[in-house]
Amino acid sequence: MITTPLFIFEMANNHQGDLNHGLRIVEEMGKIARKYRIRAALKLQYRNLTTFIHPDFRKSEIKHIKRFLSTELSKKDYEILVAAIKDNGMTTMCTPFDEESVTDLVNHGVEIVKVASCSANDWPLLEKIVSTKKPVICSTGGLRQEAIDQVVNFFEHRKVGQLSMLHCIGMYPTLNASVQMNAMDWMIRRYHWLNIGYSGHEDPENLDVVKVAIAKGAKILERHVGVPTDKVPLNTYSMNPDQTKRWVESALAALEICEPANGVKHIAQEEIDSLQSLKRGVYLRSGVKQGDTLSSDKIFFAMPCEEGQTSAPEYMETMVASKDYAANVPLQERRHHTVANTLRSLIHQAKGMLYEAKIFIGDDYTIEMSHHYGPENFRSHGALIVNLVNREYCKKLIIVLPGQNHPKHRHQKKEETFQLLHGDIQLVTDNGTLNLKPGQMLTIQRGDWHSFSSINGAIFEEISTTHIIGDSYYEDPKISSLDPIQRKTVLNMW
């Protein structure tokens, strides 16, 4: 199942101060949300104009002030719009531009607070927004990287539960050369725990940008929308309902192309069959007898590779003939799964996890495979241990493969602190069960029983006092009866 991004329909001032026109926009966007079965939010803008605009400038010719005053709605009108958004099955969202408007959106039951780019570092307003304890989505138009860091840290320090950030360019309309979508890439890498999206102002007919945003990994998409009439024309960056439909369709098409969301390829049987027809098969160069070793001088590779035939990728020089073969016939031997082959596969997986986490271990280390129930059961029970330092202090990296469990044990002489660097880890100790998030730490006191497991795989750092061989005591007597050397293998093929 494809998980769609959150589509934000920005009404802004397209209601032109006309409640009925605003309700029509809500209805049109609701139809689109239902037709495409998307997660959609309709966003309003709140301004308390009696305080937002200085009294001396209420009759000013300043463009924005004139527009705000000419499109003013009452609080009752906004309440009606909020109710209509909910009735149309969409999430309610509002951008407040002053503290009084934050209070109003709370009173109206608005679900999400959107911070406009111009307010992204308006610290007094942000303090008021944080006090609502509502989810926050913040645009970053006009903010350099260090300023975005500052905004994210502001919200992180105040423990905003659901924070999302949007890449945005505050130019209306935004030309392709100014979109700078790689900046969203940077945000996704830097703030990987947040939902990152794109708030666009490009020409309504431009459907390329939204495709790129989806391909880059945008989890939220925002555009200005409206319904043009004889009296209400749309500006150059707002989409009419037909353009909005095509914008959504383009995003969903790009999303389908980019699936799966987790990046793990699904290999279809059709693909397997197609590639199999191009593989080379193994044929006998000369006749061999049952029991002969099938060394490379006795075989050759050629197309086709028939059903049941040994393929070139499967061949190993250590294969032994299970029957007599004549010259030029297909070889029909299967590669036997050995402990060494299994270990090699697990090592590749563990190294891949380090690559993905961008953890570099240098050149001075040793690798131990901790296998409490034998190497053959390592995939379900055990862990890979990267030994980096063992002096008066000790540092290790522990790699837990997906679905792996490390049995309950304790140390009498060693105290250790775990810090999760990547993935998910569940620790069971004398004090209960704890699911660590990346960055979280837990100290294991001497004598405390503990075990750990991971669903999707984990890498955590262990900092401890000196590691002493024989200082691990396991609850399961089957493990305790083993010599430490019997439950660990030093890997030299890393």
C-alpha positions as CSV (number, residue, x, y, z in Angstrom):
1,M,0.0,0.0,0.0
2,I,1.3,3.4,-1.0
3,T,1.5,6.0,1.8
4,T,0.6,9.3,0.3
5,P,2.1,12.6,1.5
6,L,0.0,15.2,3.3
7,F,-1.4,17.6,0.7
8,I,-2.0,21.1,2.0
9,F,-4.4,23.3,0.1
10,E,-3.6,26.9,1.1
11,M,-6.7,29.0,0.8
12,A,-4.9,32.2,1.9
13,N,-6.9,35.2,0.8
14,N,-8.5,33.6,-2.2
15,H,-11.8,33.7,-0.3
16,Q,-11.5,37.5,-0.9
17,G,-13.3,38.2,2.3
18,D,-16.4,36.4,1.0
19,L,-17.5,33.6,3.3
20,N,-19.6,31.9,0.6
21,H,-16.6,32.0,-1.8
22,G,-14.4,30.4,0.9
23,L,-17.0,27.7,1.4
24,R,-17.0,26.9,-2.3
25,I,-13.2,26.5,-2.2
26,V,-13.5,24.1,0.7
27,E,-16.1,22.1,-1.2
28,E,-14.0,21.9,-4.3
29,M,-10.9,20.8,-2.4
30,G,-13.0,18.3,-0.5
31,K,-14.1,16.7,-3.8
32,I,-10.5,16.3,-4.9
33,A,-9.4,14.8,-1.6
34,R,-12.2,12.3,-1.7
35,K,-11.7,11.5,-5.4
36,Y,-8.0,10.6,-5.0
37,R,-8.3,9.3,-1.4
38,I,-5.5,11.5,-0.2
39,R,-4.6,12.9,3.2
40,A,-5.5,16.5,2.8
41,A,-5.5,19.6,4.9
42,L,-7.1,22.9,4.0
43,K,-5.2,25.9,5.5
44,L,-6.6,29.2,6.6
45,Q,-4.7,32.4,7.6
46,Y,-5.6,34.2,10.8
47,R,-4.7,37.9,11.5
48,N,-6.2,40.0,14.3
49,L,-6.1,43.2,12.2
50,T,-7.0,45.5,15.1
51,T,-3.6,44.8,16.6
52,F,-1.7,43.3,13.6
53,I,-1.7,46.6,11.7
54,H,-0.5,49.7,13.4
55,P,-3.3,52.3,13.7
56,D,-1.4,54.9,11.8
57,F,-1.1,52.6,8.8
58,R,-4.7,51.4,8.5
59,K,-5.3,53.8,5.5
60,S,-1.9,53.1,4.0
61,E,-1.4,52.3,0.3
62,I,1.0,49.4,1.3
63,K,-0.1,46.5,-0.8
64,H,-0.4,43.8,1.9
65,I,-2.1,46.1,4.4
66,K,-4.8,47.0,1.8
67,R,-5.3,43.3,0.9
68,F,-5.6,42.2,4.5
69,L,-8.2,44.9,5.3
70,S,-10.2,44.3,2.2
71,T,-10.5,40.5,2.7
72,E,-11.1,40.6,6.5
73,L,-13.5,37.9,7.8
74,S,-15.1,37.8,11.3
75,K,-14.2,35.1,13.9
76,K,-17.7,33.6,13.3
77,D,-16.9,33.3,9.6
78,Y,-13.7,31.5,10.4
79,E,-15.5,29.1,12.7
80,I,-17.9,28.3,9.9
81,L,-15.0,27.6,7.5
82,V,-13.3,25.3,10.1
83,A,-16.5,23.3,10.5
84,A,-16.9,23.0,6.7
85,I,-13.3,21.7,6.3
86,K,-14.0,19.0,8.8
87,D,-17.4,18.2,7.2
88,N,-15.5,17.7,3.9
89,G,-13.2,15.1,5.5
90,M,-10.0,17.3,5.5
91,T,-7.7,18.2,8.4
92,T,-8.0,21.8,9.6
93,M,-4.8,23.9,9.5
94,C,-4.1,27.6,10.2
95,T,-1.3,30.0,9.8
96,P,-1.5,32.6,12.6
97,F,0.4,35.9,12.2
98,D,-0.1,37.2,15.8
99,E,-0.6,35.9,19.3
100,E,-4.3,36.7,19.4
101,S,-4.8,34.6,16.3
102,V,-3.1,31.6,18.0
103,T,-5.7,31.9,20.7
104,D,-8.5,32.0,18.1
105,L,-7.3,28.9,16.2
106,V,-7.2,27.0,19.5
107,N,-10.8,28.2,20.4
108,H,-11.9,27.1,16.9
109,G,-10.5,23.6,17.2
110,V,-8.0,23.9,14.4
111,E,-5.8,20.8,14.5
112,I,-2.4,21.8,13.0
113,V,-0.5,25.1,13.3
114,K,1.4,26.2,10.2
115,V,4.2,28.7,10.6
116,A,4.7,31.0,7.5
117,S,8.3,31.6,6.3
118,C,8.1,35.3,7.4
119,S,7.3,34.1,10.9
120,A,9.8,31.3,11.2
121,N,12.1,33.3,13.5
122,D,9.4,35.4,15.1
123,W,10.3,34.1,18.5
124,P,7.5,35.7,20.5
125,L,4.9,34.3,18.1
126,L,6.6,30.9,18.1
127,E,6.5,30.8,21.9
128,K,2.8,31.3,21.8
129,I,2.4,28.6,19.1
130,V,4.5,26.1,21.2
131,S,2.2,26.7,24.2
132,T,-0.8,25.2,22.2
133,K,1.0,21.8,22.2
134,K,-0.4,21.2,18.7
135,P,1.5,19.7,15.8
136,V,3.6,22.4,14.0
137,I,4.6,22.6,10.3
138,C,7.1,25.3,9.6
139,S,8.1,26.8,6.2
140,T,11.7,28.0,5.7
141,G,11.6,30.5,2.8
142,G,14.4,33.0,3.0
143,L,16.2,31.1,5.8
144,R,19.8,30.1,5.4
145,Q,21.1,26.7,6.8
146,E,22.2,28.1,10.1
147,A,18.9,29.9,10.6
148,I,17.0,26.6,9.9
149,D,19.2,24.9,12.5
150,Q,18.2,27.6,14.9
151,V,14.5,27.2,14.3
152,V,14.6,23.4,14.6
153,N,16.6,23.7,17.8
154,F,14.0,26.2,19.2
155,F,11.2,23.6,18.7
156,E,13.3,20.7,19.9
157,H,14.3,22.4,23.1
158,R,10.6,23.1,23.8
159,K,9.8,19.4,23.0
160,V,7.2,20.0,20.2
161,G,5.7,16.5,19.8
162,Q,5.1,16.7,16.1
163,L,7.3,19.0,14.1
164,S,7.6,19.1,10.3
165,M,9.7,21.4,8.2
166,L,9.0,22.6,4.6
167,H,11.6,23.7,2.0
168,C,10.2,26.8,0.5
169,I,11.2,29.6,-1.8
170,G,9.4,32.9,-1.2
171,M,9.3,34.1,-4.8
172,Y,5.9,34.4,-6.6
173,P,5.8,32.6,-8.9
174,T,9.0,30.5,-8.4
175,L,10.9,29.7,-11.6
176,N,12.5,26.2,-12.0
177,A,16.0,27.7,-11.7
178,S,15.1,29.1,-8.3
179,V,13.4,26.0,-6.7
180,Q,16.7,24.6,-5.3
181,M,15.1,21.2,-4.5
182,N,18.5,19.8,-3.4
183,A,18.1,22.0,-0.3
184,M,15.2,19.8,0.7
185,D,17.6,16.8,0.3
186,W,19.9,18.5,2.8
187,M,17.0,19.0,5.2
188,I,16.0,15.3,4.9
189,R,19.5,14.2,5.7
190,R,20.1,16.7,8.5
191,Y,16.7,16.4,10.2
192,H,16.0,12.8,9.4
193,W,13.7,12.2,12.4
194,L,11.3,14.9,11.1
195,N,8.8,14.9,8.3
196,I,10.2,17.2,5.6
197,G,8.2,18.6,2.7
198,Y,7.9,21.2,0.1
199,S,5.8,24.4,-0.1
200,G,5.6,25.5,-3.7
201,H,4.8,28.8,-5.5
202,E,5.6,27.7,-9.1
203,D,3.4,28.3,-12.0
204,P,0.2,26.3,-11.7
205,E,0.8,24.6,-15.0
206,N,4.3,23.4,-13.8
207,L,3.9,19.8,-12.8
208,D,7.6,18.9,-12.9
209,V,8.5,20.4,-9.6
210,V,6.0,18.3,-7.6
211,K,7.4,15.1,-9.2
212,V,10.9,16.1,-8.2
213,A,9.7,16.8,-4.7
214,I,8.2,13.4,-4.4
215,A,11.3,11.7,-5.9
216,K,13.4,13.5,-3.3
217,G,11.3,12.2,-0.5
218,A,8.8,15.0,0.4
219,K,6.3,13.9,3.0
220,I,4.2,17.1,2.8
221,L,3.2,19.1,-0.3
222,E,1.7,22.6,-0.1
223,R,0.2,24.8,-2.8
224,H,-2.1,27.9,-3.0
225,V,-5.5,27.0,-4.4
226,G,-8.6,28.9,-5.3
227,V,-11.8,29.1,-7.5
228,P,-11.7,31.8,-10.1
229,T,-14.9,33.7,-10.9
230,D,-15.8,36.7,-13.0
231,K,-15.1,38.9,-10.0
232,V,-12.3,36.8,-8.4
233,P,-9.3,36.2,-10.6
234,L,-6.5,34.0,-9.3
235,N,-2.9,35.2,-8.9
236,T,0.0,33.8,-10.9
237,Y,0.9,31.0,-8.3
238,S,-2.6,29.8,-7.2
239,M,-4.1,26.7,-8.8
240,N,-7.8,26.3,-9.9
241,P,-9.6,23.0,-9.1
242,D,-8.6,21.5,-12.5
243,Q,-4.9,22.4,-12.0
244,T,-5.1,21.1,-8.5
245,K,-6.4,17.8,-9.7
246,R,-3.5,17.5,-12.2
247,W,-1.0,18.5,-9.5
248,V,-2.3,15.7,-7.2
249,E,-2.3,13.2,-10.1
250,S,1.3,14.1,-10.9
251,A,2.4,13.7,-7.3
252,L,0.6,10.3,-7.0
253,A,2.1,9.1,-10.3
254,A,5.6,10.1,-9.1
255,L,4.9,8.3,-5.8
256,E,4.0,5.1,-7.6
257,I,7.2,5.3,-9.6
258,C,9.3,5.8,-6.4
259,E,7.8,3.0,-4.4
260,P,8.7,1.2,-2.1
261,A,8.9,3.9,0.5
262,N,11.4,2.0,2.6
263,G,13.8,1.6,-0.3
264,V,13.8,-2.2,-0.1
265,K,13.4,-3.7,-3.5
266,H,10.7,-6.2,-4.2
267,I,11.8,-8.7,-6.8
268,A,9.0,-10.0,-8.9
269,Q,9.0,-13.5,-10.4
270,E,8.6,-11.9,-13.9
271,E,11.9,-10.0,-13.3
272,I,13.6,-13.2,-12.0
273,D,12.5,-15.2,-15.1
274,S,13.5,-12.4,-17.4
275,L,17.1,-12.2,-16.1
276,Q,17.4,-16.0,-15.7
277,S,16.9,-16.2,-19.5
278,L,20.0,-14.1,-20.0
279,K,22.3,-15.9,-17.5
280,R,25.1,-18.3,-18.5
281,G,24.8,-21.9,-17.5
282,V,27.6,-24.3,-16.5
283,Y,28.5,-27.1,-19.0
284,L,31.0,-29.9,-18.7
285,R,34.1,-29.4,-20.8
286,S,34.8,-33.2,-20.6
287,G,33.2,-36.1,-18.9
288,V,33.5,-36.5,-15.2
289,K,32.7,-39.3,-12.7
290,Q,30.6,-39.2,-9.6
291,G,32.7,-37.9,-6.7
292,D,35.0,-35.8,-9.0
293,T,35.8,-32.3,-8.0
294,L,34.3,-29.9,-10.5
295,S,37.3,-27.6,-10.9
296,S,37.3,-24.7,-13.4
297,D,39.3,-26.7,-16.0
298,K,36.5,-29.2,-16.3
299,I,33.6,-26.8,-17.0
300,F,32.8,-23.8,-19.2
301,F,30.0,-21.2,-19.2
302,A,27.6,-20.6,-22.0
303,M,24.0,-19.7,-22.8
304,P,21.3,-20.8,-22.3
305,C,20.9,-21.7,-18.6
306,E,18.2,-24.3,-18.6
307,E,15.8,-25.1,-15.8
308,G,17.6,-27.1,-13.1
309,Q,21.0,-26.3,-14.5
310,T,23.8,-24.7,-12.3
311,S,24.1,-21.1,-13.2
312,A,27.4,-19.1,-13.4
313,P,26.6,-17.3,-10.1
314,E,25.9,-20.6,-8.3
315,Y,29.1,-22.3,-9.4
316,M,31.9,-23.0,-6.9
317,E,35.2,-24.7,-7.7
318,T,34.7,-26.9,-4.6
319,M,31.6,-28.5,-6.0
320,V,31.6,-32.3,-6.3
321,A,29.8,-34.3,-9.0
322,S,26.8,-36.2,-7.5
323,K,26.6,-38.4,-10.6
324,D,28.5,-39.1,-13.9
325,Y,28.4,-36.4,-16.5
326,A,29.3,-36.6,-20.2
327,A,31.0,-33.8,-22.1
328,N,29.0,-30.7,-23.2
329,V,26.0,-31.6,-20.9
330,P,24.5,-29.1,-18.4
331,L,25.9,-29.3,-14.9
332,Q,23.1,-29.9,-12.3
333,E,24.6,-29.4,-8.9
334,R,23.4,-27.0,-6.2
335,R,25.6,-24.9,-4.0
336,H,25.5,-26.2,-0.4
337,H,24.9,-23.7,2.3
338,T,27.7,-23.9,4.7
339,V,28.3,-22.0,8.0
340,A,31.0,-20.0,6.2
341,N,28.6,-18.9,3.5
342,T,26.0,-17.9,6.0
343,L,28.6,-15.9,8.0
344,R,29.7,-14.2,4.9
345,S,26.2,-13.1,4.1
346,L,25.6,-11.8,7.7
347,I,28.9,-9.9,7.6
348,H,27.8,-8.2,4.3
349,Q,24.5,-7.3,5.9
350,A,26.2,-5.8,9.0
351,K,28.6,-3.8,6.9
352,G,25.7,-2.5,4.9
353,M,24.1,-1.3,8.2
354,L,27.3,0.6,9.0
355,Y,27.3,2.1,5.5
356,E,23.7,3.2,5.9
357,A,24.2,4.7,9.3
358,K,27.4,6.5,8.1
359,I,29.4,4.9,10.9
360,F,33.1,4.5,10.1
361,I,35.2,2.2,12.3
362,G,38.7,3.0,10.9
363,D,41.4,0.3,10.6
364,D,42.2,-0.6,14.2
365,Y,39.5,-3.1,15.5
366,T,38.6,-6.7,15.9
367,I,35.2,-8.3,15.1
368,E,33.6,-11.0,17.3
369,M,30.6,-13.0,16.4
370,S,28.7,-13.7,19.7
371,H,26.7,-16.9,19.0
372,H,25.1,-18.3,22.2
373,Y,23.4,-21.2,20.5
374,G,25.9,-22.0,17.9
375,P,26.9,-20.2,14.6
376,E,24.0,-21.9,12.8
377,N,21.5,-20.0,15.0
378,F,23.3,-16.7,14.9
379,R,20.7,-14.9,12.8
380,S,18.1,-15.3,15.6
381,H,20.4,-15.2,18.7
382,G,23.6,-13.2,19.1
383,A,25.3,-10.0,18.0
384,L,28.4,-8.8,16.2
385,I,30.8,-7.0,18.4
386,V,33.3,-4.4,17.1
387,N,36.1,-4.1,19.7
388,L,37.7,-0.7,19.4
389,V,39.3,0.1,22.8
390,N,39.9,-2.1,25.9
391,R,42.1,-0.3,28.4
392,E,40.9,0.9,31.8
393,Y,37.9,2.0,29.7
394,C,36.4,0.1,26.9
395,K,34.5,1.1,23.7
396,K,32.6,-1.3,21.5
397,L,30.1,-1.1,18.7
398,I,27.3,-3.7,18.9
399,I,25.6,-4.6,15.7
400,V,22.2,-6.3,16.1
401,L,20.7,-7.7,12.9
402,P,17.0,-7.5,12.2
403,G,15.0,-9.9,14.4
404,Q,18.1,-10.8,16.5
405,N,18.0,-11.3,20.2
406,H,20.9,-11.2,22.7
407,P,20.1,-13.5,25.7
408,K,19.8,-12.3,29.3
409,H,23.1,-11.9,31.1
410,R,25.0,-9.8,33.6
411,H,28.5,-8.7,34.5
412,Q,30.0,-8.8,38.0
413,K,33.1,-6.6,37.3
414,K,32.0,-4.4,34.3
415,E,29.7,-1.4,34.3
416,E,28.5,-0.3,30.8
417,T,26.5,2.4,29.2
418,F,24.7,1.9,25.9
419,Q,23.9,4.7,23.4
420,L,21.8,3.8,20.4
421,L,23.3,5.2,17.2
422,H,21.1,3.7,14.5
423,G,17.9,1.6,14.2
424,D,15.7,0.4,17.0
425,I,16.6,-1.5,20.2
426,Q,14.6,-2.9,23.0
427,L,16.4,-3.4,26.3
428,V,15.0,-5.6,29.1
429,T,16.6,-4.9,32.5
430,D,15.9,-5.5,36.2
431,N,14.1,-2.1,36.0
432,G,11.7,-3.0,33.1
433,T,11.6,-2.7,29.4
434,L,12.9,0.3,27.5
435,N,12.7,1.1,23.8
436,L,15.6,3.4,23.0
437,K,15.5,6.1,20.3
438,P,18.7,7.1,18.5
439,G,20.8,9.2,20.9
440,Q,19.2,7.8,24.0
441,M,21.5,6.1,26.6
442,L,21.1,3.5,29.4
443,T,23.6,2.5,32.0
444,I,23.8,-1.1,33.1
445,Q,25.1,-1.4,36.7
446,R,27.2,-4.3,37.8
447,G,25.1,-7.3,38.6
448,D,22.0,-6.1,36.6
449,W,20.4,-8.7,34.3
450,H,19.9,-7.4,30.8
451,S,19.1,-8.5,27.3
452,F,18.4,-6.7,24.1
453,S,16.7,-7.3,20.7
454,S,15.9,-5.4,17.5
455,I,13.1,-5.5,15.0
456,N,14.7,-3.7,12.1
457,G,18.3,-3.9,13.2
458,A,20.4,-1.6,15.4
459,I,23.9,-0.3,16.0
460,F,24.7,0.9,19.5
461,E,27.8,2.1,21.3
462,E,29.0,0.4,24.5
463,I,31.2,2.4,26.8
464,S,32.3,0.5,29.9
465,T,35.1,-0.3,32.3
466,T,37.6,-2.8,31.2
467,H,36.2,-5.9,29.5
468,I,37.3,-9.1,31.2
469,I,36.9,-12.5,29.6
470,G,34.7,-14.7,31.7
471,D,32.8,-11.7,33.2
472,S,29.5,-12.5,31.3
473,Y,27.0,-14.7,33.2
474,Y,24.0,-16.0,31.4
475,E,20.6,-16.9,32.8
476,D,20.2,-19.9,30.4
477,P,22.3,-22.7,31.9
478,K,22.9,-24.0,28.3
479,I,24.9,-20.9,27.6
480,S,26.6,-20.7,31.0
481,S,28.0,-24.2,30.6
482,L,30.0,-23.1,27.5
483,D,33.5,-21.8,27.7
484,P,33.5,-18.1,26.5
485,I,35.6,-19.2,23.6
486,Q,32.9,-21.6,22.5
487,R,30.3,-18.9,22.1
488,K,32.4,-16.4,20.3
489,T,34.2,-16.5,17.0
490,V,36.8,-13.8,15.9
491,L,36.1,-12.9,12.3
492,N,39.1,-12.4,10.0
493,M,37.1,-12.1,6.7
494,W,35.5,-8.7,7.5
